């Protein structure tokens, strides 16, 4: 059950067997059925969650009731409301399962103890945080400076498998346009193929 997360961690830090055992002893398994919430806006996000299998989305609902997708999470990704998790304050986002999903979770107290007992995990999570920050910055720049067609093409290049796993209206929401507009872009893309 822990092979995927240990391989994921092993890409950034080397763990001795006793460190790996300690780390996995802190994790809890969570099964989410399709459409089930991991966290809802207003609740406190109690766990940082690693996706072993499945697909989830993180989104917020504006004052008009429209949903805005801010993140998808598939295998080997971490998900949840990070601000809520770190501060133990109410979540601004909802995260729910788009497919039946299996997660491994760690709570804040266990994570702090992990940092104390195996300090190299601070490096691991720092690198993840840096990568997430850079990705968020790139997304802001793309939203400001790229055409809708360019944003969609870049989405497909960066996340090729998601196009087949995630409903088109959610991809449109993630990219910041309507499903109808995404449908036009996709139609133009298919008609341009040689």
ABEGO torsion letter per residue (X at the ends): XAAAAAAAAAAABBBBAAAAAAAAAABBBBBBBBGBBABBBGBBBABBBBBABEBBBBBBBBAAGBBBBABBBBBGBBBEBAAAAAAGBBBABBBBBABBBBBBBBBAAAAAAAAAABAAAAAAAAAAAAAAAAAAAAAAAAAAABBAAAAAAAAAAABAAAAAABBAAAAAAAAGBBAAAAAAAAAAAAAABX
